[in-house]
Amino acid sequence: MGPVILEQAVLNVVPGRSAEFEEAFARAKLIISAVPGFQGLTLSSCVERPDTYLLLVRWDTLEDHTEGFRGSVGYQEWRSLLHHFYDPFPLVEHYREVASA
């Protein structure tokens, strides 16, 4: 098995909608966790900016996310649950680990 792909997105949620976003995310994480190649995720809230979140998702391969998840019926449900909370829409990037301590 090759290196894990780490998907990273900073999610700027419309001010005042964080509680609603977190409730929707609790439903949405059930969708993504059923996708082949999904290894796990963390969603963290920013201490300094309470309407900002860091989403980290671990995938077996880049294609598991970009083709498998984004091409799935489940992704349409994910979008309808979450995308209306973001302003602006997040930049999603993918990383491979090169060092750790």
N, C-alpha and C positions, 0 to 999 in steps of 0.2 A: 504494500500500500504506500502511495506517495505522500508527500507533505500535505497537510491540511490547508485548505483555502479559508482565509478569514475575511468575511464580508464586513465592511464597516460603513455605518451611516450615522451622521449627526442629524437628529430629527428635531426640528424647530416646530413646536406645537403652538397653534394659535393661543395667545394668552387667555387664561381663564378656562381652558378646556382640557387641562392635564388629567383631571380625575376621570373625565369621560373617555379620553384617549387610553388611559391605563385599563379601564374596563373593556374597551374594544380590543386592546392588545391581548388581554387574557383570553379572549375568544380566538383571535387571529393566530396566536402561537400554537394552538391545536392544529390549525391548517398546515402551517409550515413544518411542524414536527413530523407530519405523516409523509413528507416528500422523500423519495429515495435520495441518499447522499447527504441528508441533513444529519449533523452530529450534535448540535446543541446551539443555544443562544444565551446571551445575557442582554437585558435592557436595564440601563442605569440612568438615573436622573442626575442632572447637573446641580451641584451644591450652590454655585454662584448664580445660575440662571435656571430657576425652577421649571420653566416651560421647555427646556432643552433636554434631550435624551441622547444617549449613545447606544446604538444597537450594534452588537457584534454577533455574527452568525458563523458557525463553523460548518464547512462543507467538505465532502470527499474530493470533489473536483469543481472547477469553475463552471463547467457545463451543467452540473447538478443544479446550480443556482440560475444561471443565465438562460438555459434551455429547458431543463426539467421543471423547475419551479415556475419561472416566468411564463412558460408555455402551457401550464396546467390550468384546469378549471378552478382549482383551489386558489390560484393567484388572482383570479377575477373576484372571488369573495374577499380575499385579503385586501385588494385594492378598495373595494366598496366599504370595508370596515375601517380602513386607516387613512387612505390618501387625502381625504378632505380635512384632516387635522393639520396638515403641514403648510407652513408659510415661512420661507419659500420651500419648494419641493427639494428634498435632500439629494445630495450627490452621493452615490453608492460606489464604493471602491473595494477592490479585492487585494489581499496581501498573502504572501508566503513568508513564514518565519525564517529568519536568517541567523538569529542568535537569541539566547535566553539565559537567565541567571536564576 
